[in-house]
């Protein structure tokens, strides 16, 4: 497996998917794309990675959300066995379709995602989304429970 796309929203089950991706990267020295989508207004990244904004009150909420998610994914990327082989992407759009499109664009060998999640990006991880991705992706799909 040369390239993995890992969809995450910060939920517990998405965390399990990330841990599985770390193990696969350890075994195969894979390139990894950590992917999150702001379609529903954000996700549930841990509070300790949110950037403090007291000195930047003029920033738009969407700009802050985008920066926070980039920061969160970077911190997550640094926890992988080969962080230099991890890239990150914060996206917006129809979550299921965008995961499939991005996997094709990146020539991913496998998409790793949770079976369900919670929060504002829950549509990525509900059964209907994982079903959509597994039916439409041209690569393997690893759905973590």
N, C-alpha and C positions, 0 to 999 in steps of 0.2 A: 504494500500500500504506500504509494509515493505521495499522495495528497489527500488529506482529510478535511472536510468542511464540518465544523462543529457549531451547531445552532444552540444558543444559550439565551436565557432570560433572567438568570440569577436565581431561579427557583431551586428547590432541593433536588428535584428529579433532573433538572438541567445540570446541576452540580455533579450528579452521578455520571451523566453523559460526558462531562468534561474530564472526570477522573478516568473513565474508560478510554477517552482519547489520549490522555497522558500515557496510559499503559501501552496503547498501540504505537504511539510515537516512540516510546522507549524500545519497543521490540523492532520496529521497522525503520526508525530514524526518519519518519515521515515529515513532510511539510504540512503545516496545519493552518487553516483559515478559521479563526474564531469569528463568528458571525452573530450579530444581534440586530433586531429590527425595531424601529420606533413607531411602527404603524399605529399602535394604540396608545401612544403617548409616553412610552418608556418601559422600563422593566424594574426588577427588584434587585439592583446591585447593592452590595453591602454598604451601609452608611460610612464605614471607615475609608472607603475609596472615593466618596463624593468630595469634590473640590469645594473648599470654603470660599464663599463669594462676597463677604462683607465689603471688601474693597472694590467690587465691580458691580454695583447695583444697576448700572445702565445697560447691562447685557440682557438681551432678549431671553426669555425662558427656554425657547427652542435651542438657542445657541449654548446655553448652560447645559441643557440636557445632552446635547451632542458632545460637548467637551467632557462631561462627566462619564458618558458611556465610552468614549475613546480612552480615557484615563483608566476606567475599570477594566476594559479588555486588555490594555497594555499590562496592567498589574497581573491579570490572569495569565497572559502570555508568558510573563516572566516566571511563572510557577511550573512551566513545562520542562521536561528533561532537556530539550534542545530549544531554548527560547529564541535563538537566532533563526530558527526555521519556522517561527510562528508569525503570521500576519493577522491583522484585525480588520474588521469592517463593521461600521454602523450604517444601517440601511433604512430606507423607508419604502413602504409599498405593501402590496398583498403578500403577506408573510410566506405562505406556503409556496406560491408561485415564484417569489423572489429567491427562496432557498434553492428550488430546482434550477432556476435560471443561473444563479451564481455558481452552483456546482458544475453546470455545463460549461460556463465561461472559464472557470478555474481548472477544468478538466480533473475534477475530484474523482478519486477512486471509491470514496465512501462518504456518505453523509451520516453524522452521528447526532442524534437528537433524543430528547426525552419523550416519553409516551404521553405525558400530560404535564402541565405546569399550573401556574396561577398568576394572578395579577394582570396588568394591562397588556402584556404580550401573550396572554394565555392561549390565544388562537394558534400559536406555533406548536404548542405541545398537547393540544387536545387530540383525541383519537381521530377526528376528521382531518386535521392537518397532517398528522403522521401518516395517515392512510393516503392522503393526497400525494405527499412527498414520495412514499414508497411505490405508488402506482405510476407516477410521472417521471421520476428521476431515471436517468440512463445509467447510473452507477448503483452500487450496493447501498443499502440504507440500514443502519444499525440503530434500532429503537431501544432505548434503555428504560427499564421500569424501576 
